[in-house]
Amino acid sequence: MELFLISKIIFVIGVVIALYAVVRNLDIIRIILIYWKDLILRK
């Protein structure tokens, strides 16, 4: 039972870290897409 609880806690921490990494990367991806759009449209 203890092992199940510990594995569940580790899983939740991993999900939180993964979501944080995705949110940080979405900001970077958005900046890159805006740069390419400006480069293509020559604004």
C-alpha positions in Angstrom: 0.0 0.0 0.0 2.9 2.4 0.8 4.5 1.7 -2.5 1.3 2.5 -4.4 1.0 5.8 -2.5 4.6 6.8 -3.2 4.3 5.9 -6.9 1.1 8.0 -7.1 2.8 11.0 -5.5 5.8 10.7 -7.9 3.4 10.5 -10.8 1.5 13.6 -9.8 4.8 15.5 -9.4 5.9 14.4 -12.8 2.6 15.5 -14.4 3.0 19.0 -12.8 6.6 19.3 -14.1 5.5 18.2 -17.6 2.7 20.7 -17.7 5.0 23.5 -16.6 7.5 22.5 -19.3 4.8 22.5 -22.0 3.5 26.0 -20.9 7.1 27.4 -21.0 7.6 25.9 -24.4 4.3 27.2 -25.8 5.5 30.8 -25.1 8.8 30.1 -27.0 6.9 28.4 -29.9 4.5 31.3 -30.2 7.5 33.8 -30.5 9.1 31.6 -33.2 5.9 31.4 -35.2 5.4 35.2 -35.0 8.9 35.7 -36.2 8.5 33.4 -39.2 5.1 35.0 -40.1 6.8 38.5 -40.1 9.7 37.1 -42.1 7.4 35.6 -44.7 5.1 38.6 -45.0 7.9 41.2 -44.8 6.2 43.5 -42.3 
